[in-house]
Amino acid sequence: MDDESVLFLTDILPTGWQGAEHCEIKGGEIIAVWGAGPVGLFAIQSAKIMGAERIIAIETVPERIALAWKYGATDVIDFMKE
């Protein structure tokens, strides 16, 4: 990867990880992530690594919903439909 591509990882990955850390995940928790943009997707992946049992993504953009499923969400709430 070129430097410009990697540069963005120094912001969004730690931010997503920190969001999951604030949930104090010990294993087995249910957590929710509002928004499945880049930071939200990293929060979903981080929560999965930390042992969350259920990861609920709250999103309305179909492409982001598909990515949330792909990267570890166990449930998705489309706030425009529910």
mmCIF file of the N, C-alpha and C atoms, coordinates in Angstrom:
data_MODEL
# 
_entry.id   MODEL 
# 
loop_
_atom_site.group_PDB 
_atom_site.id 
_atom_site.type_symbol 
_atom_site.label_atom_id 
_atom_site.label_alt_id 
_atom_site.label_comp_id 
_atom_site.label_asym_id 
_atom_site.label_entity_id 
_atom_site.label_seq_id 
_atom_site.pdbx_PDB_ins_code 
_atom_site.Cartn_x 
_atom_site.Cartn_y 
_atom_site.Cartn_z 
_atom_site.occupancy 
_atom_site.B_iso_or_equiv 
_atom_site.pdbx_formal_charge 
_atom_site.auth_seq_id 
_atom_site.auth_comp_id 
_atom_site.auth_asym_id 
_atom_site.auth_atom_id 
_atom_site.pdbx_PDB_model_num 
ATOM 1   N N  . MET A 1 1  ? 0.843   -1.177  0.000  1.00 0.00 ? 1  MET A N  1 
ATOM 2   C CA . MET A 1 1  ? 0.000   0.000   0.000  1.00 0.00 ? 1  MET A CA 1 
ATOM 3   C C  . MET A 1 1  ? 0.891   1.243   0.000  1.00 0.00 ? 1  MET A C  1 
ATOM 4   N N  . ASP A 1 2  ? 0.413   2.265   -0.667 1.00 0.00 ? 2  ASP A N  1 
ATOM 5   C CA . ASP A 1 2  ? 1.185   3.498   -0.671 1.00 0.00 ? 2  ASP A CA 1 
ATOM 6   C C  . ASP A 1 2  ? 0.943   4.288   0.618  1.00 0.00 ? 2  ASP A C  1 
ATOM 7   N N  . ASP A 1 3  ? 1.831   5.246   0.882  1.00 0.00 ? 3  ASP A N  1 
ATOM 8   C CA . ASP A 1 3  ? 1.765   6.014   2.126  1.00 0.00 ? 3  ASP A CA 1 
ATOM 9   C C  . ASP A 1 3  ? 0.418   6.705   2.313  1.00 0.00 ? 3  ASP A C  1 
ATOM 10  N N  . GLU A 1 4  ? -0.135  7.239   1.240  1.00 0.00 ? 4  GLU A N  1 
ATOM 11  C CA . GLU A 1 4  ? -1.404  7.965   1.351  1.00 0.00 ? 4  GLU A CA 1 
ATOM 12  C C  . GLU A 1 4  ? -2.539  7.031   1.788  1.00 0.00 ? 4  GLU A C  1 
ATOM 13  N N  . SER A 1 5  ? -2.553  5.814   1.277  1.00 0.00 ? 5  SER A N  1 
ATOM 14  C CA . SER A 1 5  ? -3.593  4.850   1.662  1.00 0.00 ? 5  SER A CA 1 
ATOM 15  C C  . SER A 1 5  ? -3.448  4.428   3.123  1.00 0.00 ? 5  SER A C  1 
ATOM 16  N N  . VAL A 1 6  ? -2.224  4.186   3.558  1.00 0.00 ? 6  VAL A N  1 
ATOM 17  C CA . VAL A 1 6  ? -1.967  3.741   4.924  1.00 0.00 ? 6  VAL A CA 1 
ATOM 18  C C  . VAL A 1 6  ? -2.231  4.852   5.927  1.00 0.00 ? 6  VAL A C  1 
ATOM 19  N N  . LEU A 1 7  ? -2.030  6.095   5.516  1.00 0.00 ? 7  LEU A N  1 
ATOM 20  C CA . LEU A 1 7  ? -2.237  7.236   6.400  1.00 0.00 ? 7  LEU A CA 1 
ATOM 21  C C  . LEU A 1 7  ? -3.636  7.226   7.010  1.00 0.00 ? 7  LEU A C  1 
ATOM 22  N N  . PHE A 1 8  ? -4.648  6.893   6.227  1.00 0.00 ? 8  PHE A N  1 
ATOM 23  C CA . PHE A 1 8  ? -6.022  6.903   6.724  1.00 0.00 ? 8  PHE A CA 1 
ATOM 24  C C  . PHE A 1 8  ? -6.242  5.837   7.795  1.00 0.00 ? 8  PHE A C  1 
ATOM 25  N N  . LEU A 1 9  ? -5.485  4.746   7.743  1.00 0.00 ? 9  LEU A N  1 
ATOM 26  C CA . LEU A 1 9  ? -5.607  3.711   8.766  1.00 0.00 ? 9  LEU A CA 1 
ATOM 27  C C  . LEU A 1 9  ? -5.135  4.202   10.128 1.00 0.00 ? 9  LEU A C  1 
ATOM 28  N N  . THR A 1 10 ? -4.258  5.193   10.143 1.00 0.00 ? 10 THR A N  1 
ATOM 29  C CA . THR A 1 10 ? -3.766  5.700   11.421 1.00 0.00 ? 10 THR A CA 1 
ATOM 30  C C  . THR A 1 10 ? -4.835  6.515   12.140 1.00 0.00 ? 10 THR A C  1 
ATOM 31  N N  . ASP A 1 11 ? -5.914  6.825   11.476 1.00 0.00 ? 11 ASP A N  1 
ATOM 32  C CA . ASP A 1 11 ? -7.009  7.581   12.086 1.00 0.00 ? 11 ASP A CA 1 
ATOM 33  C C  . ASP A 1 11 ? -8.217  6.694   12.340 1.00 0.00 ? 11 ASP A C  1 
ATOM 34  N N  . ILE A 1 12 ? -8.727  6.024   11.300 1.00 0.00 ? 12 ILE A N  1 
ATOM 35  C CA . ILE A 1 12 ? -9.999  5.316   11.444 1.00 0.00 ? 12 ILE A CA 1 
ATOM 36  C C  . ILE A 1 12 ? -9.897  4.022   12.236 1.00 0.00 ? 12 ILE A C  1 
ATOM 37  N N  . LEU A 1 13 ? -8.815  3.279   12.090 1.00 0.00 ? 13 LEU A N  1 
ATOM 38  C CA . LEU A 1 13 ? -8.671  2.041   12.862 1.00 0.00 ? 13 LEU A CA 1 
ATOM 39  C C  . LEU A 1 13 ? -8.577  2.320   14.363 1.00 0.00 ? 13 LEU A C  1 
ATOM 40  N N  . PRO A 1 14 ? -7.686  3.199   14.813 1.00 0.00 ? 14 PRO A N  1 
ATOM 41  C CA . PRO A 1 14 ? -7.631  3.465   16.260 1.00 0.00 ? 14 PRO A CA 1 
ATOM 42  C C  . PRO A 1 14 ? -8.934  4.065   16.813 1.00 0.00 ? 14 PRO A C  1 
ATOM 43  N N  . THR A 1 15 ? -9.616  4.861   16.014 1.00 0.00 ? 15 THR A N  1 
ATOM 44  C CA . THR A 1 15 ? -10.869 5.455   16.473 1.00 0.00 ? 15 THR A CA 1 
ATOM 45  C C  . THR A 1 15 ? -11.934 4.380   16.656 1.00 0.00 ? 15 THR A C  1 
ATOM 46  N N  . GLY A 1 16 ? -12.042 3.460   15.697 1.00 0.00 ? 16 GLY A N  1 
ATOM 47  C CA . GLY A 1 16 ? -12.988 2.353   15.826 1.00 0.00 ? 16 GLY A CA 1 
ATOM 48  C C  . GLY A 1 16 ? -12.647 1.459   17.004 1.00 0.00 ? 16 GLY A C  1 
ATOM 49  N N  . TRP A 1 17 ? -11.355 1.172   17.182 1.00 0.00 ? 17 TRP A N  1 
ATOM 50  C CA . TRP A 1 17 ? -10.910 0.340   18.308 1.00 0.00 ? 17 TRP A CA 1 
ATOM 51  C C  . TRP A 1 17 ? -11.258 1.019   19.637 1.00 0.00 ? 17 TRP A C  1 
ATOM 52  N N  . GLN A 1 18 ? -10.986 2.312   19.729 1.00 0.00 ? 18 GLN A N  1 
ATOM 53  C CA . GLN A 1 18 ? -11.279 3.048   20.964 1.00 0.00 ? 18 GLN A CA 1 
ATOM 54  C C  . GLN A 1 18 ? -12.766 3.041   21.279 1.00 0.00 ? 18 GLN A C  1 
ATOM 55  N N  . GLY A 1 19 ? -13.596 3.161   20.239 1.00 0.00 ? 19 GLY A N  1 
ATOM 56  C CA . GLY A 1 19 ? -15.038 3.094   20.456 1.00 0.00 ? 19 GLY A CA 1 
ATOM 57  C C  . GLY A 1 19 ? -15.448 1.770   21.070 1.00 0.00 ? 19 GLY A C  1 
ATOM 58  N N  . ALA A 1 20 ? -14.893 0.690   20.561 1.00 0.00 ? 20 ALA A N  1 
ATOM 59  C CA . ALA A 1 20 ? -15.194 -0.630  21.115 1.00 0.00 ? 20 ALA A CA 1 
ATOM 60  C C  . ALA A 1 20 ? -14.633 -0.752  22.530 1.00 0.00 ? 20 ALA A C  1 
ATOM 61  N N  . GLU A 1 21 ? -13.457 -0.191  22.762 1.00 0.00 ? 21 GLU A N  1 
ATOM 62  C CA . GLU A 1 21 ? -12.867 -0.226  24.109 1.00 0.00 ? 21 GLU A CA 1 
ATOM 63  C C  . GLU A 1 21 ? -13.751 0.469   25.134 1.00 0.00 ? 21 GLU A C  1 
ATOM 64  N N  . HIS A 1 22 ? -14.403 1.546   24.733 1.00 0.00 ? 22 HIS A N  1 
ATOM 65  C CA . HIS A 1 22 ? -15.297 2.263   25.651 1.00 0.00 ? 22 HIS A CA 1 
ATOM 66  C C  . HIS A 1 22 ? -16.482 1.403   26.082 1.00 0.00 ? 22 HIS A C  1 
ATOM 67  N N  . CYS A 1 23 ? -16.767 0.344   25.343 1.00 0.00 ? 23 CYS A N  1 
ATOM 68  C CA . CYS A 1 23 ? -17.852 -0.573  25.723 1.00 0.00 ? 23 CYS A CA 1 
ATOM 69  C C  . CYS A 1 23 ? -17.419 -1.530  26.830 1.00 0.00 ? 23 CYS A C  1 
ATOM 70  N N  . GLU A 1 24 ? -16.129 -1.523  27.160 1.00 0.00 ? 24 GLU A N  1 
ATOM 71  C CA . GLU A 1 24 ? -15.581 -2.393  28.198 1.00 0.00 ? 24 GLU A CA 1 
ATOM 72  C C  . GLU A 1 24 ? -15.961 -3.857  27.960 1.00 0.00 ? 24 GLU A C  1 
ATOM 73  N N  . ILE A 1 25 ? -15.730 -4.317  26.754 1.00 0.00 ? 25 ILE A N  1 
ATOM 74  C CA . ILE A 1 25 ? -16.095 -5.677  26.348 1.00 0.00 ? 25 ILE A CA 1 
ATOM 75  C C  . ILE A 1 25 ? -15.170 -6.675  27.038 1.00 0.00 ? 25 ILE A C  1 
ATOM 76  N N  . LYS A 1 26 ? -15.775 -7.617  27.740 1.00 0.00 ? 26 LYS A N  1 
ATOM 77  C CA . LYS A 1 26 ? -15.031 -8.680  28.413 1.00 0.00 ? 26 LYS A CA 1 
ATOM 78  C C  . LYS A 1 26 ? -15.300 -10.030 27.748 1.00 0.00 ? 26 LYS A C  1 
ATOM 79  N N  . GLY A 1 27 ? -16.375 -10.069 26.956 1.00 0.00 ? 27 GLY A N  1 
ATOM 80  C CA . GLY A 1 27 ? -16.801 -11.309 26.298 1.00 0.00 ? 27 GLY A CA 1 
ATOM 81  C C  . GLY A 1 27 ? -18.268 -11.564 26.590 1.00 0.00 ? 27 GLY A C  1 
ATOM 82  N N  . GLY A 1 28 ? -19.053 -11.763 25.541 1.00 0.00 ? 28 GLY A N  1 
ATOM 83  C CA . GLY A 1 28 ? -20.466 -12.083 25.701 1.00 0.00 ? 28 GLY A CA 1 
ATOM 84  C C  . GLY A 1 28 ? -21.417 -10.902 25.684 1.00 0.00 ? 28 GLY A C  1 
ATOM 85  N N  . GLU A 1 29 ? -20.930 -9.687  25.566 1.00 0.00 ? 29 GLU A N  1 
ATOM 86  C CA . GLU A 1 29 ? -21.806 -8.505  25.604 1.00 0.00 ? 29 GLU A CA 1 
ATOM 87  C C  . GLU A 1 29 ? -22.588 -8.323  24.302 1.00 0.00 ? 29 GLU A C  1 
ATOM 88  N N  . ILE A 1 30 ? -23.610 -7.507  24.411 1.00 0.00 ? 30 ILE A N  1 
ATOM 89  C CA . ILE A 1 30 ? -24.362 -7.028  23.256 1.00 0.00 ? 30 ILE A CA 1 
ATOM 90  C C  . ILE A 1 30 ? -24.015 -5.550  23.123 1.00 0.00 ? 30 ILE A C  1 
ATOM 91  N N  . ILE A 1 31 ? -23.505 -5.167  21.961 1.00 0.00 ? 31 ILE A N  1 
ATOM 92  C CA . ILE A 1 31 ? -23.157 -3.762  21.747 1.00 0.00 ? 31 ILE A CA 1 
ATOM 93  C C  . ILE A 1 31 ? -23.824 -3.272  20.467 1.00 0.00 ? 31 ILE A C  1 
ATOM 94  N N  . ALA A 1 32 ? -23.967 -1.968  20.358 1.00 0.00 ? 32 ALA A N  1 
ATOM 95  C CA . ALA A 1 32 ? -24.543 -1.360  19.160 1.00 0.00 ? 32 ALA A CA 1 
ATOM 96  C C  . ALA A 1 32 ? -23.560 -0.335  18.603 1.00 0.00 ? 32 ALA A C  1 
ATOM 97  N N  . VAL A 1 33 ? -23.481 -0.283  17.286 1.00 0.00 ? 33 VAL A N  1 
ATOM 98  C CA . VAL A 1 33 ? -22.629 0.675   16.595 1.00 0.00 ? 33 VAL A CA 1 
ATOM 99  C C  . VAL A 1 33 ? -23.525 1.508   15.690 1.00 0.00 ? 33 VAL A C  1 
ATOM 100 N N  . TRP A 1 34 ? -23.598 2.808   15.969 1.00 0.00 ? 34 TRP A N  1 
ATOM 101 C CA . TRP A 1 34 ? -24.393 3.708   15.138 1.00 0.00 ? 34 TRP A CA 1 
ATOM 102 C C  . TRP A 1 34 ? -23.540 4.156   13.962 1.00 0.00 ? 34 TRP A C  1 
ATOM 103 N N  . GLY A 1 35 ? -23.945 3.728   12.781 1.00 0.00 ? 35 GLY A N  1 
ATOM 104 C CA . GLY A 1 35 ? -23.247 4.100   11.554 1.00 0.00 ? 35 GLY A CA 1 
ATOM 105 C C  . GLY A 1 35 ? -22.222 3.061   11.160 1.00 0.00 ? 35 GLY A C  1 
ATOM 106 N N  . ALA A 1 36 ? -22.276 2.625   9.907  1.00 0.00 ? 36 ALA A N  1 
ATOM 107 C CA . ALA A 1 36 ? -21.351 1.615   9.398  1.00 0.00 ? 36 ALA A CA 1 
ATOM 108 C C  . ALA A 1 36 ? -20.472 2.200   8.297  1.00 0.00 ? 36 ALA A C  1 
ATOM 109 N N  . GLY A 1 37 ? -19.993 3.423   8.554  1.00 0.00 ? 37 GLY A N  1 
ATOM 110 C CA . GLY A 1 37 ? -18.982 3.997   7.676  1.00 0.00 ? 37 GLY A CA 1 
ATOM 111 C C  . GLY A 1 37 ? -17.637 3.400   8.061  1.00 0.00 ? 37 GLY A C  1 
ATOM 112 N N  . PRO A 1 38 ? -16.548 3.966   7.605  1.00 0.00 ? 38 PRO A N  1 
ATOM 113 C CA . PRO A 1 38 ? -15.231 3.392   7.892  1.00 0.00 ? 38 PRO A CA 1 
ATOM 114 C C  . PRO A 1 38 ? -14.937 3.195   9.383  1.00 0.00 ? 38 PRO A C  1 
ATOM 115 N N  . VAL A 1 39 ? -15.206 4.194   10.206 1.00 0.00 ? 39 VAL A N  1 
ATOM 116 C CA . VAL A 1 39 ? -14.943 4.067   11.638 1.00 0.00 ? 39 VAL A CA 1 
ATOM 117 C C  . VAL A 1 39 ? -15.883 3.037   12.259 1.00 0.00 ? 39 VAL A C  1 
ATOM 118 N N  . GLY A 1 40 ? -17.145 3.067   11.883 1.00 0.00 ? 40 GLY A N  1 
ATOM 119 C CA . GLY A 1 40 ? -18.110 2.100   12.399 1.00 0.00 ? 40 GLY A CA 1 
ATOM 120 C C  . GLY A 1 40 ? -17.738 0.672   12.052 1.00 0.00 ? 40 GLY A C  1 
ATOM 121 N N  . LEU A 1 41 ? -17.253 0.456   10.832 1.00 0.00 ? 41 LEU A N  1 
ATOM 122 C CA . LEU A 1 41 ? -16.837 -0.892  10.432 1.00 0.00 ? 41 LEU A CA 1 
ATOM 123 C C  . LEU A 1 41 ? -15.657 -1.375  11.261 1.00 0.00 ? 41 LEU A C  1 
ATOM 124 N N  . PHE A 1 42 ? -14.717 -0.473  11.552 1.00 0.00 ? 42 PHE A N  1 
ATOM 125 C CA . PHE A 1 42 ? -13.604 -0.866  12.411 1.00 0.00 ? 42 PHE A CA 1 
ATOM 126 C C  . PHE A 1 42 ? -14.073 -1.106  13.844 1.00 0.00 ? 42 PHE A C  1 
ATOM 127 N N  . ALA A 1 43 ? -15.071 -0.366  14.302 1.00 0.00 ? 43 ALA A N  1 
ATOM 128 C CA . ALA A 1 43 ? -15.627 -0.605  15.637 1.00 0.00 ? 43 ALA A CA 1 
ATOM 129 C C  . ALA A 1 43 ? -16.297 -1.980  15.684 1.00 0.00 ? 43 ALA A C  1 
ATOM 130 N N  . ILE A 1 44 ? -17.006 -2.345  14.608 1.00 0.00 ? 44 ILE A N  1 
ATOM 131 C CA . ILE A 1 44 ? -17.642 -3.664  14.525 1.00 0.00 ? 44 ILE A CA 1 
ATOM 132 C C  . ILE A 1 44 ? -16.584 -4.757  14.584 1.00 0.00 ? 44 ILE A C  1 
ATOM 133 N N  . GLN A 1 45 ? -15.546 -4.618  13.771 1.00 0.00 ? 45 GLN A N  1 
ATOM 134 C CA . GLN A 1 45 ? -14.481 -5.621  13.758 1.00 0.00 ? 45 GLN A CA 1 
ATOM 135 C C  . GLN A 1 45 ? -13.768 -5.691  15.111 1.00 0.00 ? 45 GLN A C  1 
ATOM 136 N N  . SER A 1 46 ? -13.530 -4.558  15.724 1.00 0.00 ? 46 SER A N  1 
ATOM 137 C CA . SER A 1 46 ? -12.851 -4.522  17.019 1.00 0.00 ? 46 SER A CA 1 
ATOM 138 C C  . SER A 1 46 ? -13.698 -5.195  18.092 1.00 0.00 ? 46 SER A C  1 
ATOM 139 N N  . ALA A 1 47 ? -14.996 -4.909  18.101 1.00 0.00 ? 47 ALA A N  1 
ATOM 140 C CA . ALA A 1 47 ? -15.887 -5.532  19.081 1.00 0.00 ? 47 ALA A CA 1 
ATOM 141 C C  . ALA A 1 47 ? -15.903 -7.049  18.911 1.00 0.00 ? 47 ALA A C  1 
ATOM 142 N N  . LYS A 1 48 ? -15.858 -7.492  17.670 1.00 0.00 ? 48 LYS A N  1 
ATOM 143 C CA . LYS A 1 48 ? -15.813 -8.929  17.402 1.00 0.00 ? 48 LYS A CA 1 
ATOM 144 C C  . LYS A 1 48 ? -14.529 -9.535  17.966 1.00 0.00 ? 48 LYS A C  1 
ATOM 145 N N  . ILE A 1 49 ? -13.405 -8.882  17.718 1.00 0.00 ? 49 ILE A N  1 
ATOM 146 C CA . ILE A 1 49 ? -12.116 -9.361  18.232 1.00 0.00 ? 49 ILE A CA 1 
ATOM 147 C C  . ILE A 1 49 ? -12.126 -9.392  19.759 1.00 0.00 ? 49 ILE A C  1 
ATOM 148 N N  . MET A 1 50 ? -12.772 -8.406  20.371 1.00 0.00 ? 50 MET A N  1 
ATOM 149 C CA . MET A 1 50 ? -12.797 -8.311  21.833 1.00 0.00 ? 50 MET A CA 1 
ATOM 150 C C  . MET A 1 50 ? -13.760 -9.305  22.476 1.00 0.00 ? 50 MET A C  1 
ATOM 151 N N  . GLY A 1 51 ? -14.605 -9.949  21.675 1.00 0.00 ? 51 GLY A N  1 
ATOM 152 C CA . GLY A 1 51 ? -15.470 -10.999 22.208 1.00 0.00 ? 51 GLY A CA 1 
ATOM 153 C C  . GLY A 1 51 ? -16.930 -10.660 22.390 1.00 0.00 ? 51 GLY A C  1 
ATOM 154 N N  . ALA A 1 52 ? -17.398 -9.554  21.801 1.00 0.00 ? 52 ALA A N  1 
ATOM 155 C CA . ALA A 1 52 ? -18.826 -9.246  21.907 1.00 0.00 ? 52 ALA A CA 1 
ATOM 156 C C  . ALA A 1 52 ? -19.644 -10.374 21.281 1.00 0.00 ? 52 ALA A C  1 
ATOM 157 N N  . GLU A 1 53 ? -20.714 -10.762 21.959 1.00 0.00 ? 53 GLU A N  1 
ATOM 158 C CA . GLU A 1 53 ? -21.558 -11.852 21.463 1.00 0.00 ? 53 GLU A CA 1 
ATOM 159 C C  . GLU A 1 53 ? -22.478 -11.389 20.334 1.00 0.00 ? 53 GLU A C  1 
ATOM 160 N N  . ARG A 1 54 ? -23.088 -10.232 20.535 1.00 0.00 ? 54 ARG A N  1 
ATOM 161 C CA . ARG A 1 54 ? -23.950 -9.649  19.500 1.00 0.00 ? 54 ARG A CA 1 
ATOM 162 C C  . ARG A 1 54 ? -23.453 -8.253  19.199 1.00 0.00 ? 54 ARG A C  1 
ATOM 163 N N  . ILE A 1 55 ? -23.395 -7.949  17.904 1.00 0.00 ? 55 ILE A N  1 
ATOM 164 C CA . ILE A 1 55 ? -22.962 -6.637  17.449 1.00 0.00 ? 55 ILE A CA 1 
ATOM 165 C C  . ILE A 1 55 ? -24.058 -6.108  16.536 1.00 0.00 ? 55 ILE A C  1 
ATOM 166 N N  . ILE A 1 56 ? -24.739 -5.091  16.992 1.00 0.00 ? 56 ILE A N  1 
ATOM 167 C CA . ILE A 1 56 ? -25.872 -4.532  16.260 1.00 0.00 ? 56 ILE A CA 1 
ATOM 168 C C  . ILE A 1 56 ? -25.406 -3.274  15.534 1.00 0.00 ? 56 ILE A C  1 
ATOM 169 N N  . ALA A 1 57 ? -25.480 -3.315  14.213 1.00 0.00 ? 57 ALA A N  1 
ATOM 170 C CA . ALA A 1 57 ? -25.146 -2.138  13.404 1.00 0.00 ? 57 ALA A CA 1 
ATOM 171 C C  . ALA A 1 57 ? -26.433 -1.380  13.112 1.00 0.00 ? 57 ALA A C  1 
ATOM 172 N N  . ILE A 1 58 ? -26.406 -0.082  13.291 1.00 0.00 ? 58 ILE A N  1 
ATOM 173 C CA . ILE A 1 58 ? -27.569 0.767   13.025 1.00 0.00 ? 58 ILE A CA 1 
ATOM 174 C C  . ILE A 1 58 ? -27.195 1.667   11.862 1.00 0.00 ? 58 ILE A C  1 
ATOM 175 N N  . GLU A 1 59 ? -27.842 1.435   10.731 1.00 0.00 ? 59 GLU A N  1 
ATOM 176 C CA . GLU A 1 59 ? -27.444 2.079   9.468  1.00 0.00 ? 59 GLU A CA 1 
ATOM 177 C C  . GLU A 1 59 ? -28.620 2.052   8.509  1.00 0.00 ? 59 GLU A C  1 
ATOM 178 N N  . THR A 1 60 ? -28.593 2.916   7.511  1.00 0.00 ? 60 THR A N  1 
ATOM 179 C CA . THR A 1 60 ? -29.655 2.944   6.518  1.00 0.00 ? 60 THR A CA 1 
ATOM 180 C C  . THR A 1 60 ? -29.158 2.821   5.077  1.00 0.00 ? 60 THR A C  1 
ATOM 181 N N  . VAL A 1 61 ? -27.892 3.036   4.826  1.00 0.00 ? 61 VAL A N  1 
ATOM 182 C CA . VAL A 1 61 ? -27.338 2.960   3.468  1.00 0.00 ? 61 VAL A CA 1 
ATOM 183 C C  . VAL A 1 61 ? -27.101 1.491   3.104  1.00 0.00 ? 61 VAL A C  1 
ATOM 184 N N  . PRO A 1 62 ? -27.750 1.001   2.047  1.00 0.00 ? 62 PRO A N  1 
ATOM 185 C CA . PRO A 1 62 ? -27.651 -0.431  1.711  1.00 0.00 ? 62 PRO A CA 1 
ATOM 186 C C  . PRO A 1 62 ? -26.223 -0.955  1.565  1.00 0.00 ? 62 PRO A C  1 
ATOM 187 N N  . GLU A 1 63 ? -25.355 -0.193  0.948  1.00 0.00 ? 63 GLU A N  1 
ATOM 188 C CA . GLU A 1 63 ? -23.970 -0.649  0.772  1.00 0.00 ? 63 GLU A CA 1 
ATOM 189 C C  . GLU A 1 63 ? -23.253 -0.783  2.120  1.00 0.00 ? 63 GLU A C  1 
ATOM 190 N N  . ARG A 1 64 ? -23.533 0.130   3.010  1.00 0.00 ? 64 ARG A N  1 
ATOM 191 C CA . ARG A 1 64 ? -22.916 0.062   4.340  1.00 0.00 ? 64 ARG A CA 1 
ATOM 192 C C  . ARG A 1 64 ? -23.511 -1.084  5.151  1.00 0.00 ? 64 ARG A C  1 
ATOM 193 N N  . ILE A 1 65 ? -24.786 -1.328  4.985  1.00 0.00 ? 65 ILE A N  1 
ATOM 194 C CA . ILE A 1 65 ? -25.419 -2.471  5.665  1.00 0.00 ? 65 ILE A CA 1 
ATOM 195 C C  . ILE A 1 65 ? -24.757 -3.765  5.215  1.00 0.00 ? 65 ILE A C  1 
ATOM 196 N N  . ALA A 1 66 ? -24.530 -3.905  3.918  1.00 0.00 ? 66 ALA A N  1 
ATOM 197 C CA . ALA A 1 66 ? -23.876 -5.116  3.396  1.00 0.00 ? 66 ALA A CA 1 
ATOM 198 C C  . ALA A 1 66 ? -22.479 -5.272  3.987  1.00 0.00 ? 66 ALA A C  1 
ATOM 199 N N  . LEU A 1 67 ? -21.735 -4.174  4.103  1.00 0.00 ? 67 LEU A N  1 
ATOM 200 C CA . LEU A 1 67 ? -20.398 -4.236  4.687  1.00 0.00 ? 67 LEU A CA 1 
ATOM 201 C C  . LEU A 1 67 ? -20.449 -4.564  6.177  1.00 0.00 ? 67 LEU A C  1 
ATOM 202 N N  . ALA A 1 68 ? -21.451 -4.047  6.877  1.00 0.00 ? 68 ALA A N  1 
ATOM 203 C CA . ALA A 1 68 ? -21.591 -4.358  8.305  1.00 0.00 ? 68 ALA A CA 1 
ATOM 204 C C  . ALA A 1 68 ? -21.763 -5.860  8.505  1.00 0.00 ? 68 ALA A C  1 
ATOM 205 N N  . TRP A 1 69 ? -22.624 -6.476  7.686  1.00 0.00 ? 69 TRP A N  1 
ATOM 206 C CA . TRP A 1 69 ? -22.792 -7.935  7.754  1.00 0.00 ? 69 TRP A CA 1 
ATOM 207 C C  . TRP A 1 69 ? -21.465 -8.629  7.467  1.00 0.00 ? 69 TRP A C  1 
ATOM 208 N N  . LYS A 1 70 ? -20.791 -8.178  6.429  1.00 0.00 ? 70 LYS A N  1 
ATOM 209 C CA . LYS A 1 70 ? -19.545 -8.809  5.998  1.00 0.00 ? 70 LYS A CA 1 
ATOM 210 C C  . LYS A 1 70 ? -18.466 -8.747  7.085  1.00 0.00 ? 70 LYS A C  1 
ATOM 211 N N  . TYR A 1 71 ? -18.407 -7.648  7.814  1.00 0.00 ? 71 TYR A N  1 
ATOM 212 C CA . TYR A 1 71 ? -17.328 -7.447  8.768  1.00 0.00 ? 71 TYR A CA 1 
ATOM 213 C C  . TYR A 1 71 ? -17.683 -7.770  10.209 1.00 0.00 ? 71 TYR A C  1 
ATOM 214 N N  . GLY A 1 72 ? -18.818 -8.435  10.441 1.00 0.00 ? 72 GLY A N  1 
ATOM 215 C CA . GLY A 1 72 ? -19.038 -8.973  11.773 1.00 0.00 ? 72 GLY A CA 1 
ATOM 216 C C  . GLY A 1 72 ? -20.311 -8.612  12.498 1.00 0.00 ? 72 GLY A C  1 
ATOM 217 N N  . ALA A 1 73 ? -21.146 -7.742  11.942 1.00 0.00 ? 73 ALA A N  1 
ATOM 218 C CA . ALA A 1 73 ? -22.408 -7.450  12.623 1.00 0.00 ? 73 ALA A CA 1 
ATOM 219 C C  . ALA A 1 73 ? -23.267 -8.720  12.675 1.00 0.00 ? 73 ALA A C  1 
ATOM 220 N N  . THR A 1 74 ? -23.877 -8.948  13.819 1.00 0.00 ? 74 THR A N  1 
ATOM 221 C CA . THR A 1 74 ? -24.778 -10.095 13.947 1.00 0.00 ? 74 THR A CA 1 
ATOM 222 C C  . THR A 1 74 ? -26.220 -9.686  13.699 1.00 0.00 ? 74 THR A C  1 
ATOM 223 N N  . ASP A 1 75 ? -26.491 -8.396  13.822 1.00 0.00 ? 75 ASP A N  1 
ATOM 224 C CA . ASP A 1 75 ? -27.825 -7.837  13.599 1.00 0.00 ? 75 ASP A CA 1 
ATOM 225 C C  . ASP A 1 75 ? -27.654 -6.473  12.949 1.00 0.00 ? 75 ASP A C  1 
ATOM 226 N N  . VAL A 1 76 ? -28.635 -6.079  12.152 1.00 0.00 ? 76 VAL A N  1 
ATOM 227 C CA . VAL A 1 76 ? -28.623 -4.746  11.543 1.00 0.00 ? 76 VAL A CA 1 
ATOM 228 C C  . VAL A 1 76 ? -30.008 -4.137  11.709 1.00 0.00 ? 76 VAL A C  1 
ATOM 229 N N  . ILE A 1 77 ? -30.041 -2.907  12.136 1.00 0.00 ? 77 ILE A N  1 
ATOM 230 C CA . ILE A 1 77 ? -31.285 -2.142  12.200 1.00 0.00 ? 77 ILE A CA 1 
ATOM 231 C C  . ILE A 1 77 ? -31.181 -1.024  11.179 1.00 0.00 ? 77 ILE A C  1 
ATOM 232 N N  . ASP A 1 78 ? -32.100 -1.042  10.205 1.00 0.00 ? 78 ASP A N  1 
ATOM 233 C CA . ASP A 1 78 ? -32.192 0.044   9.230  1.00 0.00 ? 78 ASP A CA 1 
ATOM 234 C C  . ASP A 1 78 ? -33.158 1.072   9.816  1.00 0.00 ? 78 ASP A C  1 
ATOM 235 N N  . PHE A 1 79 ? -32.632 2.166   10.333 1.00 0.00 ? 79 PHE A N  1 
ATOM 236 C CA . PHE A 1 79 ? -33.453 3.127   11.049 1.00 0.00 ? 79 PHE A CA 1 
ATOM 237 C C  . PHE A 1 79 ? -34.464 3.850   10.168 1.00 0.00 ? 79 PHE A C  1 
ATOM 238 N N  . MET A 1 80 ? -34.400 3.697   8.861  1.00 0.00 ? 80 MET A N  1 
ATOM 239 C CA . MET A 1 80 ? -35.429 4.284   8.001  1.00 0.00 ? 80 MET A CA 1 
ATOM 240 C C  . MET A 1 80 ? -36.615 3.334   7.836  1.00 0.00 ? 80 MET A C  1 
ATOM 241 N N  . LYS A 1 81 ? -36.426 2.066   8.214  1.00 0.00 ? 81 LYS A N  1 
ATOM 242 C CA . LYS A 1 81 ? -37.490 1.069   8.085  1.00 0.00 ? 81 LYS A CA 1 
ATOM 243 C C  . LYS A 1 81 ? -38.047 0.622   9.430  1.00 0.00 ? 81 LYS A C  1 
ATOM 244 N N  . GLU A 1 82 ? -37.288 0.772   10.488 1.00 0.00 ? 82 GLU A N  1 
ATOM 245 C CA . GLU A 1 82 ? -37.723 0.281   11.791 1.00 0.00 ? 82 GLU A CA 1 
ATOM 246 C C  . GLU A 1 82 ? -37.769 1.402   12.803 1.00 0.00 ? 82 GLU A C  1 
# 
